[in-house]
Amino acid sequence: MLMLSRKEGESIVIQGPIIITVLKIRAHKVRIGIDAPKHIDVYRGEIFEAITKGKPGRRLGAENASDEKPPS
């Protein structure tokens, strides 16, 4: 895990098209903004866990894919 310190208004860039910006810091909360292409799914951790619970091998974006195998 990469750990970084950021101040309000500073950003982190992930592979160019994904930008995470610290919008506001107040008491024990940090408000962040995530700018990512529309084809990239972004979830809060607890939501992603609920989506993937009981589905081993599930990856981000996998819920948009069909579970059917393509015809041979």
C-alpha positions as a printed NumPy array, in Angstrom:
array([[  0.   ,   0.   ,   0.   ],
       [  1.314,   3.419,  -0.933],
       [  0.756,   6.015,   1.801],
       [  0.882,   9.7  ,   0.9  ],
       [  0.282,  12.967,   2.714],
       [ -1.794,  15.537,   0.844],
       [ -3.12 ,  18.968,   1.747],
       [ -6.431,  20.499,   0.729],
       [ -6.448,  21.103,  -3.014],
       [ -3.601,  18.65 ,  -3.716],
       [ -4.128,  15.628,  -5.957],
       [ -2.929,  12.118,  -6.678],
       [ -2.824,  10.877, -10.287],
       [ -3.276,   7.177, -11.098],
       [ -2.212,   6.128, -14.611],
       [ -3.091,   9.531, -16.053],
       [ -6.874,   9.419, -16.422],
       [ -7.702,   8.888, -12.718],
       [ -7.235,  11.888, -10.43 ],
       [ -8.019,  11.902,  -6.708],
       [ -8.183,  15.363,  -5.12 ],
       [ -8.437,  16.298,  -1.437],
       [-11.367,  18.73 ,  -1.41 ],
       [-11.755,  19.463,   2.289],
       [-10.284,  18.382,   5.614],
       [-12.479,  18.85 ,   8.672],
       [-11.881,  17.276,  12.115],
       [-11.75 ,  13.515,  11.472],
       [-13.109,  13.544,   7.911],
       [-11.443,  14.041,   4.574],
       [-13.615,  14.866,   1.573],
       [-12.116,  13.625,  -1.694],
       [-13.074,  13.982,  -5.333],
       [-12.376,  11.273,  -7.894],
       [-12.169,  12.131, -11.577],
       [-12.134,   8.97 , -13.696],
       [-13.319,   7.971, -17.178],
       [-16.947,   6.794, -17.301],
       [-15.932,   3.216, -18.158],
       [-14.091,   2.869, -14.819],
       [-16.326,   1.882, -11.894],
       [-15.612,   3.68 ,  -8.602],
       [-17.148,   2.369,  -5.364],
       [-16.859,   2.964,  -1.626],
       [-15.191,  -0.089,  -0.081],
       [-18.289,  -1.304,   1.776],
       [-20.421,  -1.087,  -1.377],
       [-17.866,  -3.015,  -3.425],
       [-17.726,  -5.709,  -0.723],
       [-21.529,  -6.015,  -0.801],
       [-21.519,  -6.343,  -4.609],
       [-18.797,  -8.99 ,  -4.642],
       [-19.726, -10.906,  -1.467],
       [-20.006, -14.592,  -2.196],
       [-18.656, -14.196,  -5.729],
       [-14.996, -15.337,  -5.708],
       [-12.737, -13.861,  -8.353],
       [-15.033, -10.88 ,  -8.937],
       [-13.204,  -7.732, -10.062],
       [-14.129,  -4.077, -10.438],
       [-16.31 ,  -3.661, -13.49 ],
       [-17.208,  -7.344, -13.548],
       [-20.841,  -6.653, -12.598],
       [-21.279,  -5.037, -16.001],
       [-20.102,  -8.145, -17.814],
       [-22.398, -10.987, -18.729],
       [-21.974, -14.251, -16.816],
       [-22.775, -16.169, -19.99 ],
       [-19.987, -17.726, -21.992],
       [-19.654, -16.566, -25.6  ],
       [-20.902, -19.099, -28.18 ],
       [-18.232, -21.509, -29.483]])
